[in-house]
């Protein structure tokens, strides 16, 4: 039988009592408190940072996908692939996977769907006839530009929670974490 753990109310508990929307934040606080009680040597700040980062990322991605991308007729993954091709130009599937943060298998399956939808085309790579390049069609570029305007309006709503200095500080700190993702101690997909 599991032991019952109770802790004194934290700022997270107080936030959650004001609104159901704060339940995710309340869970993070409770998870950090309960874990620290059970495993006192944990780094509470690191745990809180990563849990919050993960929860906020999931919330933003879900919101963008459900309010912008699904109504536009494609998935978050399709948007990432098309956006990456729009920014980078034609790419080999392995480079598209790397730049978009998807697996090669996911890109391979997605490319077939995007090609069938007329948004992406495959061409033989000019320097190696055994390789293919994926590129946007004109219809793919037009669709991306239309959808991205809605996407960016939603990004602005999320960013609007912060003032200008907070946005810049958070962007700087996230860039620092992104740089750390290339350190040798981090496992890499590619």
Buried (B, 14 or more C-beta within 10 A) or exposed (E): EEEEEEEEEBEBBEBBEEEEEBEBBBBBBBBBBEBBEEEEEEEEEEBBBEBBEEBEEEEEEEEBBEBBBEEBEBBBBBBBBBBBBBEEEBBBBEBBBBBBEBEBEBBBEBBEBBBEBEBBBBEEBEEEEEEBBBBBBEEBBEBBEEBBEBBEEBBEEEBEEEEEEEEEEEEEEEEEEEEEEEEEEEEEEE
